[in-house]
Amino acid sequence: MIFRRRTTESNVYLPWERKRGLVGRLARTRLRQVLLVALVIVSVFSLRRREEHLASIRATRASIISAYRQLTAFRSDHPGECPKQWNDLVAQGYARRAPTDAWGRPLRMVCPGRRDEHGVDVLSDGPDGLPYGLDRVE
């Protein structure tokens, strides 16, 4: 007697094996695959948006560090003085242009600083642009 292997799957289910309800229908149709693809696409776009936001914050922090160094150079040449505007730094050659954040708004200069009374604070209002908002970048 020769035994053959079955090449096709059997569609016979025992009553306790069959999935019932909405979950069972989704498992037996292509809708589950479509939902999986849609979920992957949504996750990729949300991760991309998050990474773009974090890249903007990193670029703003780099602008803040550069502006802080320019202000420090100005204050070392003019002891005890703070520039009134960013244009004063540009006019005296400490900067090429007024520093902006990644969202195109000018950085905020606080002199004397809130943290250091003898220093200066440079910060950005963040993506929403509200002065001293919750999403500011320092």
C-alpha positions in Angstrom: 0.0 0.0 0.0 1.3 3.4 -1.0 0.7 6.4 1.2 0.3 9.8 -0.4 0.6 13.1 1.3 -2.2 15.6 0.9 -1.1 18.6 -1.1 -4.1 20.7 -0.3 -5.3 22.1 3.0 -8.5 20.7 4.4 -11.4 23.0 5.0 -12.8 20.8 7.7 -13.1 22.5 11.1 -14.2 21.1 14.3 -16.8 23.3 16.1 -14.4 24.6 18.7 -11.8 25.5 16.1 -13.9 27.8 13.9 -13.6 31.5 14.7 -16.9 33.2 14.9 -18.1 36.7 14.9 -16.3 39.8 13.5 -12.8 38.5 14.3 -13.4 35.2 12.4 -14.7 37.1 9.4 -11.7 39.4 9.4 -9.4 36.4 9.6 -11.0 34.7 6.6 -11.0 37.8 4.3 -8.5 40.1 2.8 -9.7 42.9 4.9 -7.2 41.9 7.6 -4.3 42.3 5.1 -5.6 45.7 4.0 -5.9 46.9 7.6 -2.3 45.7 8.3 -1.0 47.6 5.3 -2.9 50.7 6.3 -1.5 50.4 9.8 2.0 50.2 8.5 1.5 53.3 6.3 0.1 55.3 9.2 3.0 54.3 11.5 5.6 55.2 8.9 4.0 58.7 8.4 3.7 59.3 12.1 7.3 58.3 12.7 8.4 60.6 9.9 6.5 63.5 11.4 8.0 62.8 14.8 11.5 62.7 13.4 11.0 65.9 11.5 9.8 67.6 14.7 12.8 66.3 16.6 15.2 67.5 13.8 13.6 71.0 14.0 14.3 71.0 17.7 17.9 69.9 17.2 18.4 72.6 14.5 16.9 75.3 16.9 19.2 74.2 19.7 22.2 74.5 17.3 21.1 78.1 16.4 20.7 78.9 20.1 24.2 77.7 20.9 25.6 79.7 18.0 23.7 82.9 19.1 24.8 82.4 22.7 28.5 82.3 21.6 28.0 85.5 19.6 26.4 87.2 22.6 29.3 85.9 24.8 31.8 87.4 22.4 29.9 90.7 22.4 29.7 90.8 26.2 33.4 90.0 26.5 34.2 93.1 24.4 31.6 95.3 26.1 31.7 94.4 29.8 28.4 94.6 31.5 26.5 95.5 28.4 23.8 93.6 26.5 22.8 94.3 22.9 19.4 95.9 22.6 18.6 93.8 19.4 20.1 91.1 17.3 20.8 93.7 14.7 23.4 95.3 17.0 25.4 92.1 16.7 25.1 92.1 13.0 26.1 95.8 12.7 29.2 95.3 14.8 30.3 92.1 13.0 29.6 89.5 15.6 27.0 87.8 13.4 26.2 87.6 9.7 22.4 87.8 10.3 19.9 87.8 13.1 19.5 84.2 14.4 16.2 82.4 13.8 14.8 79.1 14.9 13.8 76.2 12.7 10.3 77.6 12.3 11.6 80.9 10.9 11.0 83.1 14.0 13.7 85.2 15.6 15.3 83.9 18.8 14.5 85.6 22.1 17.3 87.2 24.1 16.8 87.8 27.8 19.5 89.9 29.4 20.1 89.6 32.4 19.3 86.0 32.3 16.6 84.3 34.4 19.0 81.5 35.4 22.2 83.6 35.7 21.9 87.2 36.8 25.2 88.1 35.2 24.6 86.2 32.0 22.2 86.1 29.1 19.5 83.5 28.1 18.7 82.7 24.5 15.6 80.8 23.7 13.0 80.0 21.0 9.3 80.3 21.4 8.9 76.8 19.9 6.7 75.5 17.1 3.6 77.2 18.2 5.3 80.7 18.5 3.7 81.6 21.9 6.1 83.7 24.0 7.4 81.6 26.9 5.0 78.8 25.9 5.2 75.2 27.1 7.0 74.0 24.0 9.8 76.6 24.1 13.3 75.5 23.3 16.1 76.7 25.6 
